[in-house]
Amino acid sequence: MRNDSRLSRMLHVLLHMARHDGPMTSEAIAAMLSTNPVVVRRTMAGLRDAGYVRSEKGHGGGWVISCDLEKLSLLDVHRAVGGPRLFVIGNEHSNPDCAVEQLVNEAVEDVLHEAEALLVKRLGAVSLAELSRGFDARLREIQGAN
């Protein structure tokens, strides 16, 4: 099964946008991600609809961050880009009267609910500002090593 990389790709874009002086065009973002500008616009539309970015039309236009990165979490971005369910593991329901199937389904559902709650909590606790600070620290390390 193919991984859904919309979250990591949009986090990448947002961090670049935070450092970019002025709007970034869909074409520039698409080149950075090796994709098509239409895909960028479709994905960015979710961020725009959620109020995290805005688009400016015309010469010198493009995408601009329109929110406080301290208040924007990884979970917010995941939801805005239409991220899939966090887990795609499911239960079998072909024989709902079977006691074994019932027991297995209950056990799997309990574990998945616990895991999803933990992941949602952690994604909600990490802000884009935190990632930005982490990038700044990493950049200083790299520059100090040269």
KEDOKOL-203897 format. One record per residue: residue in one letter; residue number from 1; chain; z negated, y, x negated of N, C-alpha, C in turn. Coordinates in nm, 4 decimals. Example, Ala and Ser with C-alpha at 12.3 -4.5 7.8 and 13.67 -1.06 7.14 Angstrom:
<atoms>
ATOM  aa    i  ch       nzz       nyy       nxx      cazz      cayy      caxx       czz       cyy       cxx
ATOM   A    1   A   -0.7800   -0.5690   -1.3190   -0.7800   -0.4500   -1.2300   -0.7800   -0.3300   -1.3200
ATOM   S    2   A   -0.7080   -0.2250   -1.2850   -0.7140   -0.1060   -1.3670   -0.7870    0.0030   -1.2900
</atoms>
This chain:
<atoms>
ATOM  aa    i  ch       nzz       nyy       nxx      cazz      cayy      caxx       czz       cyy       cxx
ATOM   M    1   A    0.0000   -0.1168   -0.0830    0.0000    0.0000    0.0000    0.0000    0.1246   -0.0885
ATOM   R    2   A    0.0765    0.2234   -0.0512    0.0890    0.3470   -0.1268   -0.0326    0.4362   -0.1020
ATOM   N    3   A   -0.0825    0.4991   -0.2069   -0.1942    0.5919   -0.1941   -0.1468    0.7220   -0.1310
ATOM   D    4   A   -0.2318    0.7846   -0.0523   -0.2042    0.9162    0.0035   -0.2623    1.0185   -0.0930
ATOM   S    5   A   -0.1782    1.0964   -0.1554   -0.2242    1.1897   -0.2583   -0.2260    1.3348   -0.2110
ATOM   R    6   A   -0.2162    1.3575   -0.0811   -0.2134    1.4955   -0.0315   -0.3372    1.5745   -0.0729
ATOM   L    7   A   -0.4544    1.5129   -0.0669   -0.5764    1.5850   -0.1031   -0.5719    1.6294   -0.2480
ATOM   S    8   A   -0.5485    1.5371   -0.3392   -0.5499    1.5748   -0.4812   -0.4379    1.6729   -0.5137
ATOM   R    9   A   -0.3216    1.6551   -0.4521   -0.2097    1.7464   -0.4785   -0.2402    1.8874   -0.4276
ATOM   M   10   A   -0.3005    1.8979   -0.3105   -0.3307    2.0310   -0.2575   -0.4480    2.0957   -0.3305
ATOM   L   11   A   -0.5431    2.0169   -0.3764   -0.6502    2.0732   -0.4600   -0.5900    2.1298   -0.5878
ATOM   H   12   A   -0.4972    2.0565   -0.6466   -0.4246    2.1008   -0.7660   -0.3572    2.2348   -0.7377
ATOM   V   13   A   -0.2850    2.2431   -0.6276   -0.2137    2.3652   -0.5908   -0.3122    2.4797   -0.5704
ATOM   L   14   A   -0.4180    2.4566   -0.4964   -0.5140    2.5628   -0.4670   -0.5805    2.6166   -0.5938
ATOM   L   15   A   -0.6090    2.5290   -0.6879   -0.6697    2.5761   -0.8134   -0.5710    2.6597   -0.8941
ATOM   H   16   A   -0.4447    2.6206   -0.8943   -0.3433    2.7039   -0.9600   -0.3288    2.8374   -0.8872
ATOM   M   17   A   -0.3277    2.8334   -0.7545   -0.3150    2.9568   -0.6771   -0.4307    3.0514   -0.7050
ATOM   A   18   A   -0.5505    2.9973   -0.7237   -0.6684    3.0800   -0.7499   -0.6554    3.1566   -0.8813
ATOM   R   19   A   -0.5769    3.1049   -0.9739   -0.5585    3.1691   -1.1033   -0.4300    3.2489   -1.1126
ATOM   H   20   A   -0.3469    3.2347   -1.0130   -0.2156    3.2994   -1.0147   -0.2282    3.4421   -0.9627
ATOM   D   21   A   -0.1667    3.5333   -1.0325   -0.1689    3.6733   -0.9911   -0.0563    3.6968   -0.8909
ATOM   G   22   A   -0.0916    3.6973   -0.7640    0.0069    3.7192   -0.6591    0.0435    3.5904   -0.5886
ATOM   P   23   A    0.1314    3.6020   -0.4890    0.1714    3.4853   -0.4098    0.2500    3.3832   -0.4924
ATOM   M   24   A    0.2394    3.2562   -0.4518    0.3192    3.1490   -0.5123    0.4182    3.0993   -0.4076
ATOM   T   25   A    0.5444    3.0930   -0.4440    0.6463    3.0480   -0.3498    0.6405    2.8968   -0.3317
ATOM   S   26   A    0.6939    2.8525   -0.2200    0.7035    2.7079   -0.1949    0.7878    2.6419   -0.3029
ATOM   E   27   A    0.8880    2.7117   -0.3510    0.9753    2.6579   -0.4556    0.8976    2.6377   -0.5857
ATOM   A   28   A    0.8147    2.7352   -0.6224    0.7350    2.7232   -0.7458    0.6337    2.6098   -0.7338
ATOM   I   29   A    0.5711    2.5992   -0.6182    0.4735    2.4911   -0.5962    0.5449    2.3567   -0.5985
ATOM   A   30   A    0.6607    2.3497   -0.5351    0.7376    2.2249   -0.5325    0.7771    2.1831   -0.6735
ATOM   A   31   A    0.8174    2.2771   -0.7567    0.8535    2.2449   -0.8952    0.7326    2.1909   -0.9710
ATOM   M   32   A    0.6168    2.2501   -0.9473    0.4940    2.2063   -1.0129    0.4590    2.0628   -0.9730
ATOM   L   33   A    0.4843    2.0287   -0.8456    0.4483    1.8969   -0.7940    0.5637    1.7963   -0.7976
ATOM   S   34   A    0.6785    1.8390   -0.8449    0.7988    1.7544   -0.8459    0.8297    1.7010   -0.7062
ATOM   T   35   A    0.8366    1.7941   -0.6119    0.8677    1.7573   -0.4742    0.9610    1.8615   -0.4149
ATOM   N   36   A    0.9828    1.8542   -0.2862    1.0731    1.9429   -0.2156    0.9942    2.0579   -0.1526
ATOM   P   37   A    1.0485    2.1817   -0.1533    0.9787    2.2941   -0.0911    0.9467    2.2723    0.0573
ATOM   V   38   A    1.0279    2.1947    0.1269    1.0012    2.1658    0.2681    0.8719    2.0862    0.2820
ATOM   V   39   A    0.8493    1.9912    0.1914    0.7254    1.9124    0.1923    0.6062    2.0042    0.1662
ATOM   V   40   A    0.6232    2.0975    0.0736    0.5168    2.1926    0.0426    0.4843    2.2764    0.1660
ATOM   R   41   A    0.5865    2.3319    0.2301    0.5625    2.4158    0.3479    0.4945    2.3376    0.4606
ATOM   R   42   A    0.5374    2.2135    0.4792    0.4773    2.1302    0.5844    0.3295    2.1048    0.5549
ATOM   T   43   A    0.2979    2.0750    0.4309    0.1589    2.0468    0.3941    0.0747    2.1742    0.3946
ATOM   M   44   A    0.1301    2.2824    0.3421    0.0573    2.4096    0.3380    0.0320    2.4643    0.4784
ATOM   A   45   A    0.1154    2.4265    0.5747    0.0969    2.4735    0.7122   -0.0404    2.4339    0.7660
ATOM   G   46   A   -0.0872    2.3153    0.7316   -0.2207    2.2734    0.7750   -0.3293    2.3608    0.7156
ATOM   L   47   A   -0.3136    2.3977    0.5895   -0.4097    2.4873    0.5245   -0.4035    2.6268    0.5869
ATOM   R   48   A   -0.2817    2.6699    0.6204   -0.2647    2.8007    0.6861   -0.3301    2.7999    0.8244
ATOM   D   49   A   -0.3037    2.6942    0.9009   -0.3598    2.6855    1.0357   -0.5122    2.6837    1.0338
ATOM   A   50   A   -0.5692    2.6306    0.9278   -0.7154    2.6264    0.9145   -0.7719    2.7576    0.8591
ATOM   G   51   A   -0.6844    2.8489    0.8173   -0.7282    2.9789    0.7673   -0.7602    2.9830    0.6193
ATOM   Y   52   A   -0.7198    2.8824    0.5448   -0.7514    2.8774    0.4021   -0.6466    2.9460    0.3155
ATOM   V   53   A   -0.5237    2.9513    0.3625   -0.4157    3.0217    0.2932   -0.3372    3.1001    0.3978
ATOM   R   54   A   -0.2581    3.1934    0.3483   -0.1641    3.2637    0.4362   -0.0314    3.2730    0.3619
ATOM   S   55   A    0.0736    3.2886    0.4379    0.2057    3.3021    0.3763    0.2566    3.4424    0.4002
ATOM   E   56   A    0.3171    3.4952    0.2962    0.3765    3.6287    0.3034    0.5265    3.6127    0.2903
ATOM   K   57   A    0.6000    3.6719    0.3815    0.7453    3.6589    0.3815    0.8098    3.7692    0.2993
ATOM   G   58   A    0.9353    3.7476    0.2663    1.0140    3.8506    0.1993    1.0035    3.8455    0.0485
ATOM   H   59   A    1.0703    3.9429   -0.0138    1.0707    3.9525   -0.1592    0.9283    3.9685   -0.2107
ATOM   G   60   A    0.8913    3.8872   -0.3057    0.7558    3.8903   -0.3596    0.6559    3.8147   -0.2746
ATOM   G   61   A    0.7051    3.7449   -0.1723    0.6169    3.6710   -0.0827    0.5840    3.5328   -0.1355
ATOM   G   62   A    0.5106    3.4599   -0.0568    0.4706    3.3247   -0.0920    0.3342    3.2938   -0.0327
ATOM   W   63   A    0.2687    3.1957   -0.0895    0.1390    3.1488   -0.0407    0.0261    3.2146   -0.1192
ATOM   V   64   A   -0.0795    3.2544   -0.0464   -0.1956    3.3198   -0.1062   -0.3216    3.2582   -0.0452
ATOM   I   65   A   -0.4238    3.2381   -0.1265   -0.5528    3.1899   -0.0754   -0.6164    3.3013    0.0076
ATOM   S   66   A   -0.6687    3.2661    0.1239   -0.7261    3.3675    0.2127   -0.8700    3.3334    0.2533
ATOM   C   67   A   -0.9394    3.2622    0.1663   -1.0780    3.2263    0.1979   -1.1605    3.2271    0.0699
ATOM   D   68   A   -1.2900    3.2176    0.0882   -1.3845    3.2113   -0.0227   -1.3903    3.0675   -0.0743
ATOM   L   69   A   -1.3558    3.0467   -0.2005   -1.3546    2.9115   -0.2576   -1.4930    2.8475   -0.2597
ATOM   E   70   A   -1.5978    2.9281   -0.2560   -1.7341    2.8736   -0.2499   -1.7582    2.8027   -0.1167
ATOM   K   71   A   -1.6885    2.8472   -0.0133   -1.7094    2.7925    0.1208   -1.6065    2.6873    0.1587
ATOM   L   72   A   -1.5098    2.6627    0.0728   -1.4038    2.5656    0.1009   -1.4347    2.4349    0.0282
ATOM   S   73   A   -1.4591    2.3296    0.1055   -1.4956    2.2004    0.0461   -1.3747    2.1084    0.0362
ATOM   L   74   A   -1.3905    2.0042   -0.0423   -1.2871    1.9023   -0.0518   -1.2618    1.8396    0.0846
ATOM   L   75   A   -1.3660    1.8221    0.1628   -1.3512    1.7667    0.2973   -1.2695    1.8601    0.3864
ATOM   D   76   A   -1.2918    1.9906    0.3742   -1.2135    2.0871    0.4512   -1.0647    2.0722    0.4206
ATOM   V   77   A   -1.0330    2.0610    0.2927   -0.8925    2.0474    0.2520   -0.8363    1.9154    0.3023
ATOM   H   78   A   -0.9121    1.8091    0.2881   -0.8678    1.6776    0.3370   -0.8314    1.6849    0.4847
ATOM   R   79   A   -0.9170    1.7455    0.5618   -0.8913    1.7555    0.7063   -0.7731    1.8466    0.7361
ATOM   A   80   A   -0.7619    1.9564    0.6630   -0.6545    2.0532    0.6893   -0.5161    1.9975    0.6579
ATOM   V   81   A   -0.5063    1.9141    0.5571   -0.3744    1.8598    0.5220   -0.3415    1.7343    0.6017
ATOM   G   82   A   -0.4252    1.7036    0.6985   -0.3978    1.5879    0.7835   -0.4184    1.4573    0.7121
ATOM   G   83   A   -0.5190    1.4568    0.6226   -0.5491    1.3356    0.5477   -0.5749    1.2182    0.6396
ATOM   P   84   A   -0.5404    1.1012    0.5931   -0.5573    0.9816    0.6769   -0.7039    0.9432    0.6880
ATOM   R   85   A   -0.7290    0.8434    0.7701   -0.8631    0.7874    0.7751   -0.9046    0.7540    0.6323
ATOM   L   86   A   -1.0309    0.7693    0.6053   -1.0777    0.7447    0.4691   -1.0700    0.5977    0.4311
ATOM   F   87   A   -1.0850    0.5087    0.5290   -1.0753    0.3656    0.5034   -0.9747    0.3054    0.6009
ATOM   V   88   A   -0.8909    0.2206    0.5495   -0.7921    0.1567    0.6361   -0.8261    0.0106    0.6621
ATOM   I   89   A   -0.9411   -0.0316    0.6149   -0.9864   -0.1673    0.6419   -1.0209   -0.1754    0.7899
ATOM   G   90   A   -0.9784   -0.2803    0.8538   -1.0058   -0.2942    0.9961   -1.0579   -0.4323    1.0297
ATOM   N   91   A   -1.0897   -0.4497    1.1544   -1.1413   -0.5768    1.2030   -1.0359   -0.6513    1.2824
ATOM   E   92   A   -1.0563   -0.7817    1.2922   -0.9724   -0.8676    1.3742   -1.0324   -0.8708    1.5148
ATOM   H   93   A   -0.9469   -0.8582    1.6145   -0.9946   -0.8603    1.7530   -0.9149   -0.9593    1.8374
ATOM   S   94   A   -0.8653   -1.0643    1.7733   -0.7809   -1.1596    1.8461   -0.8615   -1.2519    1.9373
ATOM   N   95   A   -0.9904   -1.2693    1.9069   -1.0723   -1.3594    1.9869   -1.2105   -1.2955    2.0075
ATOM   P   96   A   -1.2188   -1.1937    2.0931   -1.3444   -1.1187    2.1072   -1.4619   -1.1990    2.1616
ATOM   D   97   A   -1.4371   -1.3147    2.2183   -1.5473   -1.3975    2.2683   -1.6077   -1.4872    2.1601
ATOM   C   98   A   -1.5449   -1.4907    2.0435   -1.5915   -1.5761    1.9342   -1.7130   -1.5116    1.8677
ATOM   A   99   A   -1.8228   -1.5837    1.8596   -1.9458   -1.5321    1.8008   -1.9283   -1.5003    1.6525
ATOM   V  100   A   -1.8476   -1.5794    1.5820   -1.8240   -1.5537    1.4397   -1.7480   -1.4218    1.4234
ATOM   E  101   A   -1.6433   -1.4032    1.5026   -1.5669   -1.2786    1.4953   -1.6560   -1.1589    1.5269
ATOM   Q  102   A   -1.7405   -1.1714    1.6253   -1.8307   -1.0630    1.6623   -1.9237   -1.0273    1.5469
ATOM   L  103   A   -1.9811   -1.1310    1.4852   -2.0742   -1.1092    1.3734   -2.0040   -1.0438    1.2545
ATOM   V  104   A   -1.8874   -1.0966    1.2203   -1.8107   -1.0414    1.1076   -1.7733   -0.8956    1.1355
ATOM   N  105   A   -1.7234   -0.8684    1.2554   -1.6829   -0.7322    1.2898   -1.8008   -0.6351    1.2836
ATOM   E  106   A   -1.9154   -0.6763    1.3329   -2.0339   -0.5907    1.3267   -2.0721   -0.5596    1.1828
ATOM   A  107   A   -2.0706   -0.6612    1.0984   -2.1084   -0.6419    0.9578   -2.0107   -0.5476    0.8883
ATOM   V  108   A   -1.8824   -0.5698    0.9082   -1.7807   -0.4861    0.8436   -1.7887   -0.3430    0.8959
ATOM   E  109   A   -1.8024   -0.3267    1.0267   -1.8107   -0.1929    1.0846   -1.9320   -0.1172    1.0331
ATOM   D  110   A   -2.0460   -0.1837    1.0232   -2.1661   -0.1180    0.9720   -2.1453   -0.0687    0.8283
ATOM   V  111   A   -2.0906   -0.1547    0.7448   -2.0675   -0.1183    0.6052   -1.9688   -0.0027    0.5956
ATOM   L  112   A   -1.8608   -0.0095    0.6719   -1.7602    0.0966    0.6674   -1.8158    0.2293    0.7185
ATOM   H  113   A   -1.8956    0.2272    0.8226   -1.9554    0.3509    0.8738   -2.0483    0.4127    0.7698
ATOM   E  114   A   -2.1283    0.3306    0.7027   -2.2167    0.3811    0.5978   -2.1372    0.4401    0.4822
ATOM   A  115   A   -2.0346    0.3694    0.4391   -1.9526    0.4163    0.3271   -1.8795    0.5450    0.3632
ATOM   E  116   A   -1.8259    0.5509    0.4835   -1.7539    0.6721    0.5256   -1.8496    0.7905    0.5355
ATOM   A  117   A   -1.9686    0.7695    0.5878   -2.0664    0.8781    0.5984   -2.1016    0.9321    0.4595
ATOM   L  118   A   -2.1179    0.8432    0.3636   -2.1489    0.8850    0.2270   -2.0327    0.9630    0.1657
ATOM   L  119   A   -1.9108    0.9148    0.1842   -1.7934    0.9820    0.1292   -1.7726    1.1189    0.1937
ATOM   V  120   A   -1.7882    1.1274    0.3240   -1.7742    1.2547    0.3947   -1.8798    1.3538    0.3448
ATOM   K  121   A   -2.0014    1.3067    0.3279   -2.1091    1.3930    0.2779   -2.0755    1.4463    0.1391
ATOM   R  122   A   -2.0288    1.3586    0.0520   -1.9969    1.4008   -0.0863   -1.8769    1.4943   -0.0907
ATOM   L  123   A   -1.7710    1.4631   -0.0152   -1.6542    1.5513   -0.0114   -1.6927    1.6886    0.0441
ATOM   G  124   A   -1.7828    1.6903    0.1406   -1.8277    1.8162    0.1987   -1.9170    1.8970    0.1061
ATOM   A  125   A   -1.9752    1.8330    0.0065   -2.0682    1.9001   -0.0847   -1.9993    1.9632   -0.2055
ATOM   V  126   A   -1.8737    1.9298   -0.2286   -1.8024    1.9818   -0.3458   -1.7089    2.0934   -0.3013
ATOM   S  127   A   -1.7288    2.2113   -0.3571   -1.6448    2.3256   -0.3211   -1.5315    2.3419   -0.4215
ATOM   L  128   A   -1.4296    2.4152   -0.3791   -1.3213    2.4462   -0.4712   -1.3695    2.5360   -0.5837
ATOM   A  129   A   -1.4677    2.6198   -0.5555   -1.5249    2.7039   -0.6611   -1.5886    2.6168   -0.7690
ATOM   E  130   A   -1.6523    2.5080   -0.7264   -1.7124    2.4155   -0.8228   -1.6037    2.3520   -0.9109
ATOM   L  131   A   -1.4934    2.3121   -0.8492   -1.3814    2.2574   -0.9274   -1.3258    2.3628   -1.0221
ATOM   S  132   A   -1.3168    2.4850   -0.9763   -1.2645    2.5931   -1.0593   -1.3531    2.6158   -1.1813
ATOM   R  133   A   -1.4830    2.6133   -1.1590   -1.5762    2.6285   -1.2721   -1.5632    2.5106   -1.3693
ATOM   G  134   A   -1.5455    2.3923   -1.3147   -1.5249    2.2748   -1.3993   -1.3983    2.2871   -1.4820
ATOM   F  135   A   -1.2932    2.3409   -1.4213   -1.1695    2.3627   -1.4955   -1.1905    2.4642   -1.6074
ATOM   D  136   A   -1.2608    2.5725   -1.5760   -1.2883    2.6741   -1.6787   -1.3621    2.6129   -1.7965
ATOM   A  137   A   -1.4615    2.5294   -1.7695   -1.5389    2.4650   -1.8763   -1.4497    2.3712   -1.9585
ATOM   R  138   A   -1.3652    2.2964   -1.8906   -1.2757    2.2047   -1.9614   -1.1770    2.2817   -2.0483
ATOM   L  139   A   -1.1259    2.3920   -1.9966   -1.0314    2.4740   -2.0727   -1.0985    2.5305   -2.1982
ATOM   R  140   A   -1.2241    2.5746   -2.1845   -1.2974    2.6252   -2.3028   -1.3143    2.5147   -2.4069
ATOM   E  141   A   -1.3430    2.3928   -2.3606   -1.3574    2.2791   -2.4540   -1.2271    2.2538   -2.5282
ATOM   I  142   A   -1.1175    2.2539   -2.4552   -0.9860    2.2271   -2.5153   -0.9512    2.3362   -2.6157
ATOM   Q  143   A   -0.9732    2.4613   -2.5765   -0.9412    2.5721   -2.6647   -1.0322    2.5748   -2.7859
ATOM   G  144   A   -1.1577    2.5327   -2.7696   -1.2508    2.5268   -2.8817   -1.2158    2.4179   -2.9808
ATOM   A  145   A   -1.1499    2.3120   -2.9317   -1.1116    2.2008   -3.0184   -0.9888    2.2349   -3.1017
ATOM   N  146   A   -0.9151    2.3363   -3.0623   -0.7912    2.3723   -3.1363   -0.8168    2.4766   -3.2362
</atoms>
